[in-house]
Amino acid sequence: MIQVFCIQLVGEPLLLSGDNQEVGFYRNEYVVAQSVERAIAAAKTKALKRLERKAARFIEGKPFTLTVESIKIGMSPWRLLRSEGFLFFPVDEPDSP
């Protein structure tokens, strides 16, 4: 059965254009899919494409992670028309001894 999903993603670390501080982000992606697995894959693909338009750069030597924070199933179809932005946050570096 096809349903509308809201997949909340968290990604980190990366650099934004012109900035040297590492950041992460939260983002809600609304997708139509037949299963949770397909919804997650579609949401991650959409988020990465949108991230490219922000001129974000991955950090050499640090793996970028894109994880699912939450999943909501059965959203209204009008949610597909929404395009929420990224919510960026600074990535704290571990304290050095």
Disulfide bonds with the S-S distance in Angstrom:
none
